[in-house]
Amino acid sequence: MEIVLALIYGAAIGALAHFTVPARDTRGAGLGPIVGAVVGCAVWALLTWLGVTTASAWLWLAAAFVPAAIVYALLPLLARIRNAHDERERKRLRIA
């Protein structure tokens, strides 16, 4: 049942990242929270399947820091990709 905490924390980190990472006009408001929640749940599930119990601090630290690292690395990358794609489309359509 504690996996819900990882889901909530990941979604909260993703929401915070949406508003703190530049170029938020290039992505939807739900992308950051969804990515954070999925990564948080995946990390929690993987570590519990590997035998790490909730008594271990490693599970809690990983569930806190891995989603933050992934979301804060992914959102700027997606913004750059989107901007490059939009620029190519403008040139292709001759509206740039």
TIVO-2410 file (N, C-alpha, C; in nm, 3 decimals):
# residues 96
REC num residu      c1      c2      c3 atome chaine
REC   1      M   0.081  -0.120   0.000     N      A
REC   1      M   0.000   0.000   0.000    CA      A
REC   1      M   0.086   0.126   0.000     C      A
REC   2      E   0.210   0.113   0.045     N      A
REC   2      E   0.297   0.231   0.048    CA      A
REC   2      E   0.337   0.279  -0.091     C      A
REC   3      I   0.312   0.197  -0.193     N      A
REC   3      I   0.344   0.238  -0.329    CA      A
REC   3      I   0.264   0.362  -0.369     C      A
REC   4      V   0.150   0.381  -0.304     N      A
REC   4      V   0.069   0.501  -0.331    CA      A
REC   4      V   0.146   0.627  -0.290     C      A
REC   5      L   0.227   0.617  -0.186     N      A
REC   5      L   0.308   0.731  -0.146    CA      A
REC   5      L   0.410   0.766  -0.255     C      A
REC   6      A   0.469   0.666  -0.316     N      A
REC   6      A   0.562   0.690  -0.426    CA      A
REC   6      A   0.491   0.753  -0.544     C      A
REC   7      L   0.369   0.707  -0.571     N      A
REC   7      L   0.289   0.764  -0.680    CA      A
REC   7      L   0.257   0.910  -0.653     C      A
REC   8      I   0.212   0.941  -0.534     N      A
REC   8      I   0.176   1.079  -0.499    CA      A
REC   8      I   0.299   1.169  -0.500     C      A
REC   9      Y   0.408   1.122  -0.443     N      A
REC   9      Y   0.529   1.203  -0.440    CA      A
REC   9      Y   0.582   1.226  -0.581     C      A
REC  10      G   0.581   1.124  -0.664     N      A
REC  10      G   0.628   1.140  -0.802    CA      A
REC  10      G   0.542   1.239  -0.879     C      A
REC  11      A   0.411   1.232  -0.859     N      A
REC  11      A   0.322   1.326  -0.927    CA      A
REC  11      A   0.344   1.469  -0.876     C      A
REC  12      A   0.367   1.485  -0.747     N      A
REC  12      A   0.392   1.618  -0.692    CA      A
REC  12      A   0.523   1.676  -0.745     C      A
REC  13      I   0.626   1.594  -0.752     N      A
REC  13      I   0.754   1.639  -0.808    CA      A
REC  13      I   0.737   1.676  -0.955     C      A
REC  14      G   0.662   1.597  -1.027     N      A
REC  14      G   0.636   1.627  -1.168    CA      A
REC  14      G   0.560   1.757  -1.187     C      A
REC  15      A   0.463   1.782  -1.101     N      A
REC  15      A   0.388   1.908  -1.108    CA      A
REC  15      A   0.478   2.026  -1.076     C      A
REC  16      L   0.562   2.011  -0.975     N      A
REC  16      L   0.657   2.116  -0.942    CA      A
REC  16      L   0.754   2.140  -1.058     C      A
REC  17      A   0.800   2.034  -1.119     N      A
REC  17      A   0.893   2.047  -1.232    CA      A
REC  17      A   0.826   2.118  -1.349     C      A
REC  18      H   0.699   2.092  -1.371     N      A
REC  18      H   0.629   2.158  -1.482    CA      A
REC  18      H   0.635   2.309  -1.468     C      A
REC  19      F   0.622   2.358  -1.345     N      A
REC  19      F   0.620   2.502  -1.325    CA      A
REC  19      F   0.758   2.563  -1.306     C      A
REC  20      T   0.859   2.483  -1.277     N      A
REC  20      T   0.992   2.539  -1.254    CA      A
REC  20      T   1.087   2.522  -1.372     C      A
REC  21      V   1.060   2.428  -1.460     N      A
REC  21      V   1.146   2.407  -1.577    CA      A
REC  21      V   1.098   2.502  -1.687     C      A
REC  22      P   1.190   2.572  -1.752     N      A
REC  22      P   1.151   2.665  -1.858    CA      A
REC  22      P   1.083   2.595  -1.976     C      A
REC  23      A   1.020   2.673  -2.058     N      A
REC  23      A   0.953   2.628  -2.182    CA      A
REC  23      A   0.835   2.538  -2.154     C      A
REC  24      R   0.755   2.573  -2.054     N      A
REC  24      R   0.641   2.488  -2.024    CA      A
REC  24      R   0.530   2.501  -2.127     C      A
REC  25      D   0.542   2.599  -2.217     N      A
REC  25      D   0.443   2.611  -2.323    CA      A
REC  25      D   0.462   2.504  -2.431     C      A
REC  26      T   0.570   2.428  -2.424     N      A
REC  26      T   0.596   2.324  -2.524    CA      A
REC  26      T   0.545   2.187  -2.481     C      A
REC  27      R   0.483   2.177  -2.365     N      A
REC  27      R   0.435   2.048  -2.318    CA      A
REC  27      R   0.302   2.067  -2.244     C      A
REC  28      G   0.229   1.961  -2.231     N      A
REC  28      G   0.105   1.965  -2.157    CA      A
REC  28      G   0.129   1.968  -2.007     C      A
REC  29      A   0.032   2.018  -1.935     N      A
REC  29      A   0.046   2.031  -1.790    CA      A
REC  29      A   0.047   1.896  -1.720     C      A
REC  30      G  -0.002   1.794  -1.784     N      A
REC  30      G  -0.006   1.662  -1.721    CA      A
REC  30      G   0.117   1.576  -1.745     C      A
REC  31      L   0.205   1.618  -1.834     N      A
REC  31      L   0.320   1.535  -1.867    CA      A
REC  31      L   0.413   1.514  -1.748     C      A
REC  32      G   0.452   1.620  -1.681     N      A
REC  32      G   0.542   1.609  -1.567    CA      A
REC  32      G   0.488   1.523  -1.455     C      A
REC  33      P   0.364   1.549  -1.410     N      A
REC  33      P   0.308   1.464  -1.303    CA      A
REC  33      P   0.293   1.317  -1.343     C      A
REC  34      I   0.256   1.292  -1.467     N      A
REC  34      I   0.240   1.153  -1.509    CA      A
REC  34      I   0.374   1.082  -1.513     C      A
REC  35      V   0.476   1.148  -1.569     N      A
REC  35      V   0.609   1.087  -1.575    CA      A
REC  35      V   0.661   1.063  -1.433     C      A
REC  36      G   0.645   1.161  -1.345     N      A
REC  36      G   0.691   1.145  -1.208    CA      A
REC  36      G   0.621   1.031  -1.136     C      A
REC  37      A   0.491   1.020  -1.154     N      A
REC  37      A   0.415   0.913  -1.089    CA      A
REC  37      A   0.456   0.776  -1.143     C      A
REC  38      V   0.471   0.764  -1.273     N      A
REC  38      V   0.509   0.636  -1.333    CA      A
REC  38      V   0.649   0.595  -1.287     C      A
REC  39      V   0.742   0.690  -1.287     N      A
REC  39      V   0.879   0.658  -1.245    CA      A
REC  39      V   0.882   0.622  -1.097     C      A
REC  40      G   0.809   0.696  -1.014     N      A
REC  40      G   0.804   0.666  -0.872    CA      A
REC  40      G   0.750   0.527  -0.845     C      A
REC  41      C   0.641   0.491  -0.911     N      A
REC  41      C   0.584   0.357  -0.895    CA      A
REC  41      C   0.677   0.249  -0.948     C      A
REC  42      A   0.742   0.276  -1.060     N      A
REC  42      A   0.832   0.176  -1.119    CA      A
REC  42      A   0.952   0.151  -1.027     C      A
REC  43      V   1.008   0.257  -0.972     N      A
REC  43      V   1.123   0.241  -0.881    CA      A
REC  43      V   1.080   0.164  -0.757     C      A
REC  44      W   0.967   0.200  -0.702     N      A
REC  44      W   0.917   0.132  -0.581    CA      A
REC  44      W   0.894  -0.016  -0.610     C      A
REC  45      A   0.825  -0.045  -0.721     N      A
REC  45      A   0.795  -0.184  -0.753    CA      A
REC  45      A   0.923  -0.263  -0.779     C      A
REC  46      L   1.016  -0.205  -0.854     N      A
REC  46      L   1.140  -0.275  -0.883    CA      A
REC  46      L   1.218  -0.307  -0.756     C      A
REC  47      L   1.229  -0.209  -0.668     N      A
REC  47      L   1.306  -0.234  -0.546    CA      A
REC  47      L   1.237  -0.333  -0.452     C      A
REC  48      T   1.105  -0.328  -0.445     N      A
REC  48      T   1.037  -0.425  -0.361    CA      A
REC  48      T   1.045  -0.565  -0.422     C      A
REC  49      W   1.042  -0.576  -0.554     N      A
REC  49      W   1.059  -0.706  -0.618    CA      A
REC  49      W   1.200  -0.760  -0.596     C      A
REC  50      L   1.296  -0.670  -0.580     N      A
REC  50      L   1.433  -0.712  -0.553    CA      A
REC  50      L   1.456  -0.745  -0.406     C      A
REC  51      G   1.353  -0.729  -0.325     N      A
REC  51      G   1.363  -0.769  -0.185    CA      A
REC  51      G   1.390  -0.657  -0.086     C      A
REC  52      V   1.392  -0.533  -0.131     N      A
REC  52      V   1.413  -0.421  -0.039    CA      A
REC  52      V   1.281  -0.396   0.033     C      A
REC  53      T   1.285  -0.392   0.163     N      A
REC  53      T   1.162  -0.374   0.241    CA      A
REC  53      T   1.141  -0.226   0.273     C      A
REC  54      T   1.024  -0.196   0.324     N      A
REC  54      T   0.993  -0.057   0.358    CA      A
REC  54      T   1.069  -0.011   0.482     C      A
REC  55      A   1.133  -0.102   0.550     N      A
REC  55      A   1.215  -0.064   0.665    CA      A
REC  55      A   1.349  -0.007   0.621     C      A
REC  56      S   1.383  -0.026   0.496     N      A
REC  56      S   1.511   0.022   0.443    CA      A
REC  56      S   1.497   0.167   0.395     C      A
REC  57      A   1.595   0.246   0.429     N      A
REC  57      A   1.594   0.387   0.385    CA      A
REC  57      A   1.620   0.398   0.235     C      A
REC  58      W   1.686   0.297   0.175     N      A
REC  58      W   1.715   0.302   0.033    CA      A
REC  58      W   1.589   0.306  -0.052     C      A
REC  59      L   1.489   0.236  -0.011     N      A
REC  59      L   1.362   0.236  -0.085    CA      A
REC  59      L   1.300   0.375  -0.084     C      A
REC  60      W   1.297   0.437   0.031     N      A
REC  60      W   1.237   0.569   0.044    CA      A
REC  60      W   1.319   0.675  -0.029     C      A
REC  61      L   1.451   0.667  -0.018     N      A
REC  61      L   1.536   0.764  -0.086    CA      A
REC  61      L   1.527   0.749  -0.238     C      A
REC  62      A   1.528   0.626  -0.285     N      A
REC  62      A   1.517   0.605  -0.429    CA      A
REC  62      A   1.382   0.652  -0.482     C      A
REC  63      A   1.277   0.625  -0.406     N      A
REC  63      A   1.143   0.668  -0.449    CA      A
REC  63      A   1.130   0.820  -0.446     C      A
REC  64      A   1.214   0.887  -0.370     N      A
REC  64      A   1.209   1.033  -0.363    CA      A
REC  64      A   1.298   1.098  -0.468     C      A
REC  65      F   1.418   1.045  -0.488     N      A
REC  65      F   1.515   1.115  -0.573    CA      A
REC  65      F   1.517   1.071  -0.718     C      A
REC  66      V   1.487   0.948  -0.746     N      A
REC  66      V   1.491   0.901  -0.885    CA      A
REC  66      V   1.383   0.970  -0.970     C      A
REC  67      P   1.257   0.979  -0.924     N      A
REC  67      P   1.159   1.052  -1.006    CA      A
REC  67      P   1.199   1.198  -1.029     C      A
REC  68      A   1.253   1.261  -0.926     N      A
REC  68      A   1.295   1.402  -0.942    CA      A
REC  68      A   1.405   1.412  -1.047     C      A
REC  69      A   1.503   1.324  -1.041     N      A
REC  69      A   1.613   1.329  -1.137    CA      A
REC  69      A   1.564   1.303  -1.279     C      A
REC  70      I   1.478   1.205  -1.295     N      A
REC  70      I   1.428   1.172  -1.429    CA      A
REC  70      I   1.343   1.285  -1.485     C      A
REC  71      V   1.251   1.337  -1.406     N      A
REC  71      V   1.161   1.442  -1.456    CA      A
REC  71      V   1.238   1.569  -1.488     C      A
REC  72      Y   1.330   1.609  -1.400     N      A
REC  72      Y   1.405   1.731  -1.424    CA      A
REC  72      Y   1.505   1.716  -1.538     C      A
REC  73      A   1.541   1.593  -1.574     N      A
REC  73      A   1.626   1.572  -1.691    CA      A
REC  73      A   1.543   1.559  -1.819     C      A
REC  74      L   1.425   1.500  -1.808     N      A
REC  74      L   1.344   1.473  -1.926    CA      A
REC  74      L   1.272   1.596  -1.980     C      A
REC  75      L   1.218   1.680  -1.894     N      A
REC  75      L   1.139   1.793  -1.942    CA      A
REC  75      L   1.219   1.892  -2.027     C      A
REC  76      P   1.340   1.932  -1.988     N      A
REC  76      P   1.417   2.020  -2.077    CA      A
REC  76      P   1.454   1.952  -2.210     C      A
REC  77      L   1.481   1.822  -2.205     N      A
REC  77      L   1.513   1.748  -2.327    CA      A
REC  77      L   1.392   1.749  -2.422     C      A
REC  78      L   1.275   1.723  -2.369     N      A
REC  78      L   1.155   1.724  -2.452    CA      A
REC  78      L   1.125   1.864  -2.507     C      A
REC  79      A   1.155   1.968  -2.429     N      A
REC  79      A   1.135   2.104  -2.478    CA      A
REC  79      A   1.228   2.134  -2.596     C      A
REC  80      R   1.353   2.091  -2.587     N      A
REC  80      R   1.447   2.113  -2.698    CA      A
REC  80      R   1.402   2.036  -2.822     C      A
REC  81      I   1.358   1.913  -2.802     N      A
REC  81      I   1.311   1.833  -2.915    CA      A
REC  81      I   1.190   1.899  -2.980     C      A
REC  82      R   1.097   1.946  -2.899     N      A
REC  82      R   0.976   2.010  -2.952    CA      A
REC  82      R   1.010   2.137  -3.027     C      A
REC  83      N   1.099   2.219  -2.971     N      A
REC  83      N   1.137   2.343  -3.038    CA      A
REC  83      N   1.206   2.316  -3.171     C      A
REC  84      A   1.293   2.216  -3.174     N      A
REC  84      A   1.360   2.181  -3.300    CA      A
REC  84      A   1.260   2.130  -3.403     C      A
REC  85      H   1.166   2.049  -3.360     N      A
REC  85      H   1.064   1.999  -3.451    CA      A
REC  85      H   0.977   2.112  -3.505     C      A
REC  86      D   0.937   2.202  -3.417     N      A
REC  86      D   0.855   2.315  -3.461    CA      A
REC  86      D   0.930   2.401  -3.562     C      A
REC  87      E   1.059   2.422  -3.540     N      A
REC  87      E   1.139   2.502  -3.634    CA      A
REC  87      E   1.149   2.433  -3.770     C      A
REC  88      R   1.171   2.301  -3.770     N      A
REC  88      R   1.175   2.227  -3.897    CA      A
REC  88      R   1.040   2.236  -3.970     C      A
REC  89      E   0.932   2.227  -3.895     N      A
REC  89      E   0.800   2.236  -3.958    CA      A
REC  89      E   0.774   2.376  -4.015     C      A
REC  90      R   0.818   2.478  -3.946     N      A
REC  90      R   0.802   2.614  -3.998    CA      A
REC  90      R   0.878   2.632  -4.129     C      A
REC  91      K   0.999   2.578  -4.132     N      A
REC  91      K   1.078   2.588  -4.256    CA      A
REC  91      K   1.014   2.506  -4.367     C      A
REC  92      R   0.966   2.388  -4.335     N      A
REC  92      R   0.903   2.303  -4.436    CA      A
REC  92      R   0.778   2.369  -4.492     C      A
REC  93      L   0.701   2.435  -4.408     N      A
REC  93      L   0.578   2.500  -4.452    CA      A
REC  93      L   0.601   2.642  -4.503     C      A
REC  94      R   0.726   2.685  -4.496     N      A
REC  94      R   0.766   2.819  -4.540    CA      A
REC  94      R   0.690   2.929  -4.467     C      A
REC  95      I   0.679   2.914  -4.336     N      A
REC  95      I   0.615   3.019  -4.257    CA      A
REC  95      I   0.712   3.081  -4.158     C      A
REC  96      A   0.839   3.042  -4.167     N      A
REC  96      A   0.939   3.095  -4.074    CA      A
REC  96      A   1.003   3.221  -4.129     C      A
***
